[in-house]
Amino acid sequence: MPLDYMGYKVQQINKNLTRITASLLRQNASGFPNDIQNVSVQIISLNDKSLRIRVTDNNKHRYEPPLPHLNLPEVPKAMDPLYTVDVDKAGRKIIRNKIFFIQPLNIF
């Protein structure tokens, strides 16, 4: 795949403290049959350690297994997330903020 290959282009972005929604439009064929032309991406911060990433076809309804309803507050009280998520017109970034934890050893 060429380095300048662009499969999808970000058309619209909506952001708040816990959720990012983006609409993507197919720019180039993938080489596989039945490319999805119009895609919606939702990135939801569930808590400090978890993200829910949902990718759907805007033009065709597909079966989705039922997910349990999570009774999460719209705006968390205190957050120290492991991840930073950002989406801009160039694409998406998910960055893990904390790679590992150091714990002191008590050997004596």
Backbone torsions as a table, in degrees:
resi	resn	phi	psi	omega
1	MET	NA	130.1	179.0
2	PRO	-62.3	150.2	-179.1
3	LEU	-63.5	-28.9	-178.7
4	ASP	-94.3	13.6	179.7
5	TYR	-66.7	130.8	177.3
6	MET	-122.8	107.5	179.0
7	GLY	-73.6	-49.7	-179.8
8	TYR	-128.1	150.9	174.9
9	LYS	-117.1	134.8	178.8
10	VAL	-72.4	123.6	-178.8
11	GLN	-96.9	-43.2	-175.2
12	GLN	-146.3	143.8	179.7
13	ILE	-133.6	133.5	172.0
14	ASN	-125.1	132.1	-176.9
15	LYS	-132.2	145.3	163.5
16	ASN	-140.5	-166.0	-173.7
17	LEU	-65.0	-31.6	-174.0
18	THR	-120.1	-2.0	-172.3
19	ARG	-143.8	140.1	171.7
20	ILE	-126.9	130.6	174.9
21	THR	-123.3	131.7	-179.3
22	ALA	-134.2	142.7	173.5
23	SER	-104.1	132.7	-177.8
24	LEU	-122.5	144.8	179.3
25	LEU	-123.1	130.6	-179.0
26	ARG	-62.1	130.6	179.8
27	GLN	-104.5	-39.3	-178.4
28	ASN	-134.8	148.8	178.8
29	ALA	-63.9	145.2	-178.1
30	SER	-83.4	-20.6	-174.3
31	GLY	98.1	-10.1	175.2
32	PHE	-102.0	153.9	179.5
33	PRO	-70.7	155.8	172.7
34	ASN	61.6	50.0	175.7
35	ASP	-57.8	142.8	174.6
36	ILE	-88.1	122.3	-173.3
37	GLN	-82.3	-38.0	-172.1
38	ASN	-126.7	110.4	-172.2
39	VAL	-117.6	143.0	173.2
40	SER	-113.9	135.6	178.9
41	VAL	-122.9	127.4	174.3
42	GLN	-115.9	130.7	174.4
43	ILE	-121.8	115.9	-175.8
44	ILE	-119.0	127.0	175.2
45	SER	-82.3	111.5	-178.4
46	LEU	-82.0	-40.7	177.4
47	ASN	-163.3	-169.2	-176.6
48	ASP	-63.3	-22.7	-173.5
49	LYS	-113.5	-5.8	-172.1
50	SER	-133.5	140.5	172.2
51	LEU	-121.5	147.0	170.2
52	ARG	-112.5	120.7	179.3
53	ILE	-113.3	121.1	-176.0
54	ARG	-124.3	124.3	-179.9
55	VAL	-117.7	124.5	-177.6
56	THR	-132.5	156.0	175.8
57	ASP	-86.8	118.8	-178.2
58	ASN	-72.0	-20.0	-174.6
59	ASN	-99.8	-10.5	-174.5
60	LYS	-144.0	124.4	177.8
61	HIS	-76.3	132.6	178.1
62	ARG	-125.4	156.3	177.9
63	TYR	-64.6	134.8	173.5
64	GLU	-126.4	128.9	177.0
65	PRO	-62.4	143.3	-179.6
66	PRO	-65.8	134.2	176.5
67	LEU	-105.4	146.6	178.4
68	PRO	-65.4	143.0	176.5
69	HIS	-73.4	125.3	178.7
70	LEU	-100.4	120.7	-178.7
71	ASN	-84.5	76.0	-177.7
72	LEU	-103.7	141.3	177.1
73	PRO	-66.5	147.6	179.6
74	GLU	-63.8	-39.0	178.0
75	VAL	-122.1	111.5	-178.9
76	PRO	-63.1	150.4	-178.5
77	LYS	-69.4	-51.4	178.8
78	ALA	-139.9	131.4	-178.4
79	MET	-127.8	136.7	171.6
80	ASP	-134.5	68.1	-169.8
81	PRO	-68.5	148.2	173.8
82	LEU	-76.1	-17.6	-174.4
83	TYR	-124.3	146.4	167.8
84	THR	-113.6	128.2	-178.2
85	VAL	-119.3	135.1	174.7
86	ASP	-146.0	143.1	174.7
87	VAL	-129.3	130.5	174.1
88	ASP	-131.8	-176.3	-176.5
89	LYS	-62.4	-21.8	-179.9
90	ALA	-82.3	-19.8	-179.2
91	GLY	149.9	-150.7	-175.4
92	ARG	-125.3	155.0	175.9
93	LYS	-139.1	130.2	170.0
94	ILE	-125.9	117.9	-174.3
95	ILE	-117.8	128.2	175.8
96	ARG	-83.1	119.4	-177.1
97	ASN	-76.2	-37.7	-175.8
98	LYS	-118.0	115.7	-176.3
99	ILE	-84.1	-44.4	-178.4
100	PHE	-150.8	166.4	179.2
101	PHE	-116.9	138.5	178.6
102	ILE	-102.8	127.6	-179.7
103	GLN	-121.8	129.7	179.6
104	PRO	-66.9	144.4	177.7
105	LEU	-99.3	131.3	176.3
106	ASN	-103.4	90.0	-178.6
107	ILE	-98.6	-11.0	178.9
108	PHE	-107.5	NA	NA
